[in-house]
């Protein structure tokens, strides 16, 4: 199997939550098992570095309301 490098932008309050979301998203989208996913780095990015518009729009919301 060949490894393919890529990055994900996820909203999370802590690194462990971001890792869990990454596993969940990749598993559901590509039918990958956790043992097939290799996470090299988890880091916080500034608002200027965000590539996805959906994420940048959510970053400017002061508070989210949960019903």
N, C-alpha and C positions, 0 to 999 in steps of 0.2 A: 504494500500500500504506500502511496506517495502522500506526504503531508502537504497541505496547501495553507499558506499563510493568509490571514485576513484579520480584520479588526471589527469589533462590535461597539456600538455606543448604546449604553443602557442607563436608565435612571435608577439609582439605588442609593440608600442612605449609608451603607457600609460595604466594604469590599466583599465580604462573605455573601451578601445579598446579590451583588453583581455577578459573582461566580455562579450562584444557584440559578439566576435568571439566564445566564449564558448557556448552561447545561440544558435547561428546560427548552429554551428557544431552538437551539441546534438539534436537540433530540426530536422535537416535534416537527420541525421543518424538514430535516434531512434524515430522520430515522437513525440517528447515531446514538450509540451507547456511551455512557460517561467514560468508559475505559478507552474509547476511541478519540476522545477530545483532550487536547493538550493545551492548557492555558499557561502562557509564558509570563504575562504581566497584567496586573490590574492597577490602573492609575486614574486619578481624577484629572479631568481636562478642564481648561478654562472655557468661558463662554465663547471666546474668539476661535477656539480650536474645533468646536462642534461642527460636524459635517452635515448631519441630518436636520432638516428644518423642523420636523416634528419634535425632536428633542430640544432644539433651541427655543421653540415656542413655549414648551412646558417649563423651561428654566426661568422664564420671565414671570411666571405666575407666582404670586406671593404665597398663597396657600391653596391646597387642594381640599375640596369638600368631599367627604365620603358619606354616602347614604346607606 
